[in-house]
Amino acid sequence: MIYNWILQLFTLWTILSLLVLFYTFYRFSFAVLKNKIFKPIDLRIVLFGLIFSVIQLFILIVLYFVSPKFNWWQFDFDKIFNEPIYFSYLIKYPFVNLIGVLSILIGWSIFKKARSDKKRFLRILIFYFIGFILILLSNLNRF
């Protein structure tokens, strides 16, 4: 029962974080093209993308450990790495999701060091887009 509730929460939160990341990408791509200045609202949008994706990762970690599929770890490593379904659920999906969130965190870290507005927009644009694509691809079969 708790697994189903956390799975629903994870699904909704993933959709919400993907929407925020897509909006960030959409807004910042036009800001780069039009040479806009970086405003406080842009900082808030970047923070929302960061916070939503990190919360999504934490929900994924909880879901990973309460999932009945976590019991698949009792099999041999050869079986886990040779069976595509075991490999996907136990290793590939969580790892790709983690790399996506790390990309967003790296983008945030590099963004803070930028001095010009164009560099700020470009750094967020690149790293948030990579994070968006990785999170989307890792969760594509769940939706």
N, C-alpha and C positions, 0 to 999 in steps of 0.2 A: 504494500500500500504506500509506504513512504517512497519507494522507488518510483512508482507512477507519478506521485506528486512532484518529486524532484525532476523527473523527466519532462513533465509539462512546464515546470518553471524554467528549466534549461532551454527548452524549445522556444518559449516566449521571450526569454531574455536574450537568446542568440539572435532572434529576429529583430528585437529592439536594438541590440548593439550593432548589427549589420546595417540597419537603417541609419543610425547615427553616424557610423563610419562612411556610409555612402554619401550622406548629406555633407559631411566634412570634405570628402573628396570632390563632390560636385561644386560646393561653394568655393573651395580653395583653388580649383582649376580655373574658375572664372576670375578669381582675384589675381592669379598669376598673369593671366592673359591681359587683364585690364590695368595692371600695375597699381592695385589698390594699396592703401596703407593698412597696417595691422591694427585692428581695433580691439578694445576689451571684450566685445562680444565674440570675436574670433578666438580669443583665449578660452572663453567659457565653452565654446563648441569643441575645441581641442580637448579640454579637460573632461567634458562629457563623454567623448569617444574613448578616452583613456580609462575613465572610471567604469564605464559600462563594459568594456572589454575585459578588464581585470576581474570584475564581479562575475562575468560569464565564465572566466577561467576557474574561479573558485567554485562555482556551481558545478562545472565539469569535473573537478577533482572530487567533490562530494559524490556526484553521480557515479563516477568511476568506481569508487570504493563500495557503494551500496548496491551496485548493479549485480544481478545474478551472473553476468558474464565475467565478473572478476574471479569467479571460481575456476575459470578456464586456466588460470595460472598453475593449477595443480598438474597439468599435462607437462610432458617433456618440452624442453626448449626447441628441439627439432620439430616437434609437431606444431608448436605455436608458430614457428617461422616458416613452415612449409604449407600450412593450411591458410588460405587467404582470409577466411572469415575470422579466425583467431588473431592473425597478425593485424588485420584492420582494426578490430575493436580494442585489442589490448595494447597495441603499440602505435600504429599509424595515426589514427584519429586523434588521440590525446597529444601525440608529439607534434603533429602539424598545427593543431590548435595552440599549443604552447609556443611554437615558433612564431605564429601570427601575432600573439599578444606580446611576445618579446620584441617583434618588429615595431609594434606601436610604442612600446616603452623606450626603445632606442630612438625612435623618431621624436618622442617627447624630450628625451635627454639632449639630443643634438639640436632640437629646435630652440631650447633655452639659451644656447650659446650663440645663436645667429644674431647679427647686428642689423642687417638690412631686412626690410619687410619682404622683399622678393625671396631671399634665402629662407626666411621663416616659413613662408607659404610653400616653397618648393620642398623643404625638408619634411614638413608635415604631409604634404601631398604624396610624396614618394613612399614614405614609411607607413603611413596609414593605408595607402592603397595596397601595399604588399600584405599588410596585416588583414585587410578586408578580403583580399583574394584567398589567402591561406585559411582564414576562418570559414569563408564561404565554401571552399572546396572540401574542407574536412567535415563539414556538416551537411553537405549537399544530399547525401543519401538518407539523412534523418528526416527531411521535410517531405 
